[in-house]
Amino acid sequence: MAVQSDLDDELEAWRAAHGAGWELEVDPKIGFGVFLYSGLADAATHPEDEAGFIDVAMGFVRASESLHGIDPETLVFERSVFLPLSLIDSSDKITFRFRQQVDGVPVQGGCVNVLMDAADDYLLSVHSTGLPGVEAFDTTPSVPAAAASVLASGRFLSDTGIHAEETSAPRLVIAQIEDETSRTPRLAWFVQASAWREEERLAPVSFYYWFDARSGELVRSRDAVMNYDVSGTVQSYLTAGTGGLHEDGDFEVKPMSRIAIFDANDEMITYAAEDGTFTIPGTAPVTIKVRYEGEVTAQIENEPPNGPEREETHTLQNPTGNIVTMNDSPDEEVTAQANAYYWITRVHDWIAATNPYDTVWNTFGTGLSRVSCDCSGPREELSEAACNSARALGARA
C-alpha cells in the first residue's frame, strides 16, 4: 500500500511533466489513486489507427502506474468506444478499457479506463477499478470446480428453502473483497444458482456466490435479480369460521382483500388484490403502514372506549415474498376490527356478484369516515342490514 506522502510526491512529479491542473482521487482502502483527471497530457506519438491509439493509451497507463498502482503487465486490452461529443458542442472523445487478470484469471470488476481527445490525442483521465500488487498472486485452486457447484446448490437451498434448478459453470476469479477499511484479493469460485419457477408462475430467485477456492468458505453472496418493485401479501389473524357468533372461538389467518397500503408518511400507495397480494414501486427495504381500511370498506375502529383503529407499521425487507401479518398476537379489540373488515368486505363482494345493480352497499361502503365494530344494532355509520349480514357471516365485536 502506498504512503500518502509518496503519492503526493508522485502527483507533483506528474503535474511537473503534464501540467499543474491534474487532480488525483485516492481510495484509502487500497492506498492508491483511482481517478486521475482535470488536466491535459500530450501523447508522445500521434496515432493514425486504432492499434496506434491503443499503444498510446497503454503508454499513459504505464506513465501513471505510480499513481494508480496497477501493473501494466496484468492488463489486457478489452475494447474502445468512440464518443461523438462534438454533436453537443464538445470535442469527440475515445475511451479504452484494459481488463486486469493474472495468469489468465480475471480480477473481477478490475479494469483501467483511459479517456483521450479523439482529435488532438490528449490524455483526459485515467480511471482504475483494479487491485494493485496482484501481479504475483497465486491462482492455483485447492477446491475443484465440481465441489463449488455442490456448495452453491446447498447454500441456495439454505438461503431460500428452494432447490436450485440451475447452477452456472463455476468460474475461477480473483474476487475483490471489501470491508470498511480494505479491498483485498481472494481467489474464488464464482457460481450463480437459480430457480426460475416458470411452471409455478412465481418470481425467479437467483443468487451469485463466491467460494474461497482454497478453503471452500463462502466469502460473498449477492441477489442476482434486480427488482425495482416490492411485493408481498397482507394477512391477518381473525376469528375462525363462525366463531364470531359465539363467546369462544379459535383464530385463523386470512388474506386481507383489497386493503389499503400506506407509506411511512400516511400517503396511500395502492390497494391489495382480492388475495391480499400487492406490488409497490421502489426497492427493499421499504416501510409501509396498514390498517383495517380498504377499497370497499371504510376505516374500522372500535366503539369507544375500547380503543382507536388499529394501525401497524411493517418493514418489507425483501423484493418479493414479504408477508405482512396483522394482529399477529391476537387481541380481542383488534380481532374485532379484523373480523369486521374481513366479513364486511365479503358481504360487499357477495352483493356485487349477486346483483351488480343493487345499491344497498352505498349505505355502508367506501366514503364512510368510520365504521363501528359494535354490531348490536343500527348505527349512523353502518346500516342495520349490513351489520346483520356481517354478524351472520361471523363478524364479532
TAVEN-V538532 format. One record per pair of residues at least 24 apart in sequence whose ideal C-beta (glycine too) atoms are under 6 Angstrom apart, sorted by the first residue. I is the first residue (numbers start at 1). GAP is how many residues later the second one is. If there is no record, write none. Layout:
BEGIN
i | gap
I | GAP
I | GAP
END
This chain:
BEGIN
i | gap
1 | 30
2 | 29
2 | 30
10 | 56
10 | 57
24 | 43
29 | 153
29 | 154
30 | 102
30 | 153
32 | 36
32 | 37
32 | 100
33 | 34
33 | 35
34 | 94
35 | 92
36 | 28
36 | 31
36 | 90
37 | 88
40 | 82
41 | 82
43 | 78
46 | 75
57 | 39
57 | 57
60 | 54
60 | 63
61 | 51
64 | 62
68 | 60
69 | 63
70 | 42
70 | 58
70 | 60
70 | 62
71 | 64
74 | 26
74 | 28
74 | 61
75 | 25
91 | 26
92 | 26
93 | 25
94 | 24
100 | 30
102 | 32
102 | 35
102 | 37
103 | 36
105 | 34
105 | 67
105 | 69
106 | 67
107 | 24
107 | 67
108 | 65
108 | 67
109 | 67
131 | 54
134 | 51
137 | 48
141 | 72
142 | 72
143 | 70
143 | 73
145 | 25
148 | 41
148 | 43
148 | 63
151 | 60
152 | 39
152 | 41
152 | 57
155 | 54
156 | 37
160 | 45
162 | 33
162 | 43
164 | 29
164 | 31
165 | 30
165 | 31
166 | 28
167 | 24
167 | 26
168 | 24
175 | 35
177 | 42
186 | 33
187 | 26
188 | 24
188 | 25
188 | 31
189 | 24
192 | 32
203 | 117
227 | 92
229 | 50
229 | 52
230 | 50
230 | 52
230 | 54
230 | 56
230 | 86
230 | 89
231 | 48
231 | 89
232 | 84
232 | 90
232 | 92
233 | 43
233 | 44
233 | 90
234 | 25
234 | 38
234 | 42
234 | 56
234 | 90
235 | 41
235 | 90
236 | 90
236 | 91
236 | 102
237 | 90
237 | 93
238 | 97
238 | 100
238 | 101
238 | 104
239 | 100
239 | 157
242 | 152
244 | 95
244 | 150
244 | 151
244 | 152
251 | 79
254 | 88
257 | 88
258 | 36
258 | 37
259 | 35
260 | 33
260 | 34
261 | 27
262 | 27
271 | 24
284 | 32
284 | 33
284 | 34
284 | 35
285 | 30
285 | 32
286 | 30
287 | 28
288 | 26
289 | 24
292 | 45
292 | 49
296 | 49
296 | 52
296 | 69
296 | 70
297 | 44
297 | 47
297 | 48
298 | 68
298 | 70
298 | 73
300 | 37
300 | 40
300 | 41
300 | 71
301 | 69
302 | 31
302 | 71
303 | 69
303 | 71
306 | 27
307 | 26
310 | 24
310 | 27
336 | 37
336 | 61
337 | 36
339 | 56
339 | 57
340 | 33
340 | 55
343 | 47
343 | 50
343 | 51
343 | 52
344 | 46
347 | 42
347 | 43
373 | 24
END
